[in-house]
Amino acid sequence: MTLVVVPVRYPLTAHSAATLREGVRVADERDADLRVLHVDLFQQGGDVSRRDLKRAVERRLGSLDRARYAVRRGFLVEETILEEAVAEDADVVVIGSKQAGRWRRMVQTLLSDPDIDAYLRDQLDCTVITVDATADAAE
């Protein structure tokens, strides 16, 4: 079964909602399951539950067919997303432009000439879609 992973912030921001809408569109187009992922950072002491995440998403977008919700704890959002995508054998990861920028900065610390798309393709072995959520940020 095809799997689309969409990392989002909690509480759900306008950028995350736009990214999630694109993830839902991709999942529908590919007849795929959807994994909505939030990373709870250890250093911020968050305590978000899957139920909290699901309720926030459903308030914003309505009930999503074939969606599962996951909250993972980690020190780095980017690393935790990579780990989740690899562990779940994701076929597509849909990220917002803000998240792509953070990944780009992380890769810059590791490589002298970062190409974020090539890095993610190499690390994830799946399609990575970046959503420019600025157009929907006014919602």
C-alpha positions in Angstrom: 0.0 0.0 0.0 1.2 3.5 -0.9 1.9 5.8 2.1 2.0 9.6 2.1 3.6 11.2 5.3 2.8 14.8 6.1 4.6 16.4 9.0 2.7 19.2 10.7 3.0 21.6 13.6 0.7 21.5 16.6 -1.3 23.6 17.2 -2.0 23.5 13.4 -0.7 26.6 11.7 -2.0 28.0 8.4 1.3 26.7 6.7 0.7 23.2 8.2 -2.9 23.2 7.1 -1.9 24.1 3.5 0.8 21.4 3.5 -1.8 18.9 4.8 -4.3 19.8 2.2 -1.6 19.0 -0.5 -0.8 15.8 1.3 -4.5 14.8 1.2 -4.7 15.6 -2.5 -1.6 13.5 -3.2 -2.9 10.6 -1.1 -6.3 10.8 -3.0 -4.5 11.0 -6.3 -2.4 7.9 -5.6 -5.1 6.0 -3.6 -2.7 6.0 -0.7 -2.9 5.9 3.1 -2.0 9.2 4.9 0.2 9.5 7.9 -0.2 12.9 9.7 2.9 13.4 11.8 3.8 15.8 14.6 7.2 15.9 16.2 7.1 16.8 19.9 10.5 18.2 20.8 12.0 16.9 24.1 13.6 20.2 24.9 10.2 22.0 24.6 8.5 19.7 27.0 5.5 19.3 24.8 2.8 16.7 25.6 0.7 16.4 22.4 -1.3 13.2 22.0 -2.5 11.6 18.9 -6.0 12.4 19.9 -5.1 16.2 20.2 -3.5 16.1 16.7 -6.5 14.2 15.2 -9.0 16.7 16.7 -7.0 19.7 15.5 -6.8 18.3 11.9 -10.4 17.3 11.8 -11.5 20.8 13.1 -9.6 22.4 10.3 -10.1 19.9 7.4 -12.9 17.6 8.4 -12.6 13.8 8.8 -9.9 12.3 6.6 -10.4 8.8 5.2 -7.4 6.4 5.5 -5.5 8.8 7.8 -3.5 7.7 10.8 -2.0 10.1 13.2 1.4 9.9 14.9 3.2 12.0 17.5 6.9 11.2 17.8 9.3 12.7 20.4 12.7 13.8 19.3 15.5 16.4 19.7 15.5 17.5 16.0 12.4 17.7 14.0 14.2 17.0 10.7 15.9 13.8 12.0 12.6 12.5 13.6 10.8 13.1 10.3 13.5 11.2 8.4 13.3 8.3 10.9 9.5 8.1 10.6 9.6 8.1 6.8 12.2 5.4 6.7 10.6 3.3 9.4 7.2 3.5 7.7 8.6 3.0 4.2 6.9 6.1 3.0 6.4 6.5 -0.7 5.9 10.3 -0.5 6.8 12.9 2.1 5.0 16.2 1.7 6.7 19.1 3.6 6.0 22.8 3.8 8.4 25.3 2.5 9.4 26.3 6.1 10.3 22.7 6.9 12.3 22.5 3.7 14.2 25.6 4.7 15.0 24.0 8.1 16.2 20.8 6.4 18.3 22.9 4.1 20.0 24.6 7.0 20.6 21.2 8.7 22.1 19.8 5.6 24.3 22.9 5.2 26.0 22.0 8.5 26.8 18.5 7.2 27.8 19.2 3.6 29.7 22.0 1.9 27.4 22.2 -1.1 24.0 21.1 -0.1 21.4 20.0 -2.5 18.4 19.4 -0.2 16.3 17.6 -2.8 19.1 15.2 -3.7 19.9 14.7 0.0 16.3 13.8 0.9 15.9 11.5 -2.1 19.1 9.8 -1.1 18.1 9.4 2.5 14.4 8.6 2.0 14.3 6.8 -1.3 10.9 8.3 -1.9 9.2 11.3 -3.6 9.6 14.5 -1.6 7.1 17.3 -2.4 7.6 20.8 -1.0 4.5 22.9 -0.6 4.8 26.7 -0.8 2.3 27.4 1.9 2.7 31.2 1.8 -0.3 31.6 -0.5 -2.6 29.9 2.0 -1.1 31.6 5.1 -3.8 34.2 5.2 -6.5 31.7 6.2 
